[in-house]
Amino acid sequence: MKVVINKNICNGVGICDGICCQLCCNYKNTKIKIQEEIISDEYELACRKAAKYCPAHAISIES
């Protein structure tokens, strides 16, 4: 599973960080640190939940 986060459309709300902090996001003082691609089977359920609830739809999951 490959998780892809589009930095261009991420609005920095941080919902994904609350759901799966291992995923990619680190919101401190509105400084956004986001990896573009993450390969992880270990956090699959949390990654899928973060993608589902992202208000900007910036997270996609590829098999």
C-alpha atoms as an extended CHARMM CRD file, in Angstrom:
* protein
*
        63  EXT
         1         1  MET       CA              0.0000000000        0.0000000000        0.0000000000  PROA      1               0.0000000000
         2         2  LYS       CA              1.2830000000        3.4410000000       -0.9030000000  PROA      2               0.0000000000
         3         3  VAL       CA             -0.1640000000        6.5580000000        0.7120000000  PROA      3               0.0000000000
         4         4  VAL       CA              0.1950000000        9.7550000000       -1.3070000000  PROA      4               0.0000000000
         5         5  ILE       CA             -0.4350000000       13.2020000000        0.1170000000  PROA      5               0.0000000000
         6         6  ASN       CA             -0.8760000000       16.0940000000       -2.2600000000  PROA      6               0.0000000000
         7         7  LYS       CA              0.8860000000       19.0400000000       -0.6030000000  PROA      7               0.0000000000
         8         8  ASN       CA             -0.7000000000       21.4290000000       -3.0770000000  PROA      8               0.0000000000
         9         9  ILE       CA             -4.2290000000       20.8030000000       -1.8350000000  PROA      9               0.0000000000
        10        10  CYS       CA             -3.5770000000       20.0300000000        1.8430000000  PROA      10              0.0000000000
        11        11  ASN       CA             -5.1580000000       22.8030000000        3.9060000000  PROA      11              0.0000000000
        12        12  GLY       CA             -3.3700000000       21.9300000000        7.1490000000  PROA      12              0.0000000000
        13        13  VAL       CA             -6.4300000000       21.1810000000        9.2710000000  PROA      13              0.0000000000
        14        14  GLY       CA             -4.6240000000       18.2600000000       10.9130000000  PROA      14              0.0000000000
        15        15  ILE       CA             -7.4300000000       15.7090000000       11.0370000000  PROA      15              0.0000000000
        16        16  CYS       CA             -5.0860000000       13.1040000000        9.5700000000  PROA      16              0.0000000000
        17        17  ASP       CA             -2.5690000000       13.8050000000       12.3170000000  PROA      17              0.0000000000
        18        18  GLY       CA             -5.2220000000       13.1060000000       14.9240000000  PROA      18              0.0000000000
        19        19  ILE       CA             -6.2350000000        9.8510000000       13.2530000000  PROA      19              0.0000000000
        20        20  CYS       CA             -2.7820000000        8.5150000000       12.3890000000  PROA      20              0.0000000000
        21        21  CYS       CA              0.1550000000       10.5820000000       13.5730000000  PROA      21              0.0000000000
        22        22  GLN       CA              2.5190000000        7.9670000000       12.1200000000  PROA      22              0.0000000000
        23        23  LEU       CA              1.0750000000        8.6580000000        8.6990000000  PROA      23              0.0000000000
        24        24  CYS       CA              2.8700000000       11.8160000000        7.7790000000  PROA      24              0.0000000000
        25        25  CYS       CA              1.6500000000       14.9670000000        9.3920000000  PROA      25              0.0000000000
        26        26  ASN       CA              3.1780000000       17.0860000000       12.1120000000  PROA      26              0.0000000000
        27        27  TYR       CA              1.2900000000       20.2930000000       12.8450000000  PROA      27              0.0000000000
        28        28  LYS       CA              3.0620000000       22.5910000000       15.2760000000  PROA      28              0.0000000000
        29        29  ASN       CA              2.5350000000       26.3340000000       15.1470000000  PROA      29              0.0000000000
        30        30  THR       CA              0.9790000000       25.9460000000       11.6790000000  PROA      30              0.0000000000
        31        31  LYS       CA              4.2580000000       24.7050000000       10.2090000000  PROA      31              0.0000000000
        32        32  ILE       CA              3.2220000000       21.7980000000        8.0470000000  PROA      32              0.0000000000
        33        33  LYS       CA              5.6270000000       18.9440000000        7.4930000000  PROA      33              0.0000000000
        34        34  ILE       CA              4.2010000000       16.4160000000        5.0780000000  PROA      34              0.0000000000
        35        35  GLN       CA              5.8880000000       13.5830000000        3.2640000000  PROA      35              0.0000000000
        36        36  GLU       CA              4.6550000000       13.1270000000       -0.2750000000  PROA      36              0.0000000000
        37        37  GLU       CA              4.6720000000        9.3400000000       -0.2890000000  PROA      37              0.0000000000
        38        38  ILE       CA              4.5940000000        6.7600000000        2.4610000000  PROA      38              0.0000000000
        39        39  ILE       CA              4.7450000000        3.0280000000        1.9870000000  PROA      39              0.0000000000
        40        40  SER       CA              3.2020000000        1.2910000000        4.9840000000  PROA      40              0.0000000000
        41        41  ASP       CA              1.1740000000       -1.8530000000        5.4950000000  PROA      41              0.0000000000
        42        42  GLU       CA              1.4750000000       -1.5540000000        9.2600000000  PROA      42              0.0000000000
        43        43  TYR       CA             -0.8760000000        1.4510000000        9.5180000000  PROA      43              0.0000000000
        44        44  GLU       CA             -3.2490000000        0.5360000000        6.6810000000  PROA      44              0.0000000000
        45        45  LEU       CA             -6.5360000000        0.9110000000        8.5770000000  PROA      45              0.0000000000
        46        46  ALA       CA             -5.5390000000        4.2570000000       10.0970000000  PROA      46              0.0000000000
        47        47  CYS       CA             -4.2470000000        5.5260000000        6.7390000000  PROA      47              0.0000000000
        48        48  ARG       CA             -7.5350000000        4.6330000000        5.0650000000  PROA      48              0.0000000000
        49        49  LYS       CA             -9.4840000000        6.3910000000        7.8130000000  PROA      49              0.0000000000
        50        50  ALA       CA             -7.3150000000        9.5090000000        7.4970000000  PROA      50              0.0000000000
        51        51  ALA       CA             -7.8860000000        9.5510000000        3.7240000000  PROA      51              0.0000000000
        52        52  LYS       CA            -11.6450000000        9.1730000000        4.2310000000  PROA      52              0.0000000000
        53        53  TYR       CA            -11.9210000000       12.0880000000        6.6610000000  PROA      53              0.0000000000
        54        54  CYS       CA             -9.4810000000       14.5140000000        5.0120000000  PROA      54              0.0000000000
        55        55  PRO       CA            -11.6040000000       17.6070000000        4.2620000000  PROA      55              0.0000000000
        56        56  ALA       CA             -9.3780000000       18.6140000000        1.3420000000  PROA      56              0.0000000000
        57        57  HSD       CA             -9.2150000000       15.0660000000       -0.0870000000  PROA      57              0.0000000000
        58        58  ALA       CA             -5.4410000000       15.4570000000       -0.1940000000  PROA      58              0.0000000000
        59        59  ILE       CA             -4.7130000000       11.8360000000        0.7970000000  PROA      59              0.0000000000
        60        60  SER       CA             -4.9610000000        8.9910000000       -1.6710000000  PROA      60              0.0000000000
        61        61  ILE       CA             -4.0900000000        5.3430000000       -1.2860000000  PROA      61              0.0000000000
        62        62  GLU       CA             -2.6580000000        3.2060000000       -4.0500000000  PROA      62              0.0000000000
        63        63  SER       CA             -2.2760000000       -0.5550000000       -3.9640000000  PROA      63              0.0000000000
